[in-house]
């Protein structure tokens, strides 16, 4: 075992613990605004339901 704070993944990518690539990406302000906007959520709901209805009608 290595005594240093690095670990190699299967792809050969080496990440240091608590390094920049260790944390997940933070959503932008625009992404956060879309996630909390009820009008946008309702529009996406309608689009997804329309797609599902179209798929069900085909079969």
C-alpha positions in Angstrom: 0.0 0.0 0.0 1.0 3.6 -0.6 1.5 5.9 2.3 0.8 9.0 0.3 -2.7 10.5 -0.1 -3.2 9.5 -3.8 -5.2 6.6 -5.2 -5.3 5.4 -8.8 -8.5 4.6 -10.5 -9.0 2.0 -13.3 -8.5 4.6 -16.0 -5.1 5.7 -14.5 -6.5 9.0 -13.3 -4.8 10.0 -10.0 -6.9 12.1 -7.6 -5.6 13.5 -4.4 -7.9 13.5 -1.5 -9.7 16.9 -1.0 -8.1 18.1 -4.2 -10.0 20.1 -6.9 -11.2 17.0 -8.7 -12.4 15.3 -5.5 -15.6 17.4 -5.0 -18.6 17.1 -7.3 -19.4 20.1 -9.6 -21.5 22.9 -8.2 -24.6 23.9 -10.3 -24.5 27.3 -11.8 -27.0 30.1 -10.7 -28.9 29.5 -14.0 -29.2 25.8 -13.3 -30.4 26.4 -9.7 -32.9 29.0 -10.9 -34.4 26.5 -13.4 -34.6 23.8 -10.8 -36.6 26.0 -8.5 -38.8 27.8 -11.1 -42.3 26.3 -10.9 -43.2 27.5 -14.4 -40.2 25.7 -15.9 -41.0 22.6 -13.9 -44.6 22.6 -15.2 -43.4 23.0 -18.8 -41.0 20.1 -18.4 -43.8 18.0 -16.9 -46.0 18.7 -19.9 -43.2 17.8 -22.3 -42.4 14.6 -20.6 -46.0 13.6 -20.4 -46.6 14.3 -24.0 -43.6 12.1 -24.9 -44.9 9.3 -22.8 -48.4 9.6 -24.3 -46.9 9.5 -27.8 -44.9 6.4 -26.9 -47.9 4.6 -25.5 -50.0 5.4 -28.6 -47.4 3.8 -30.8 -47.7 0.5 -29.1 
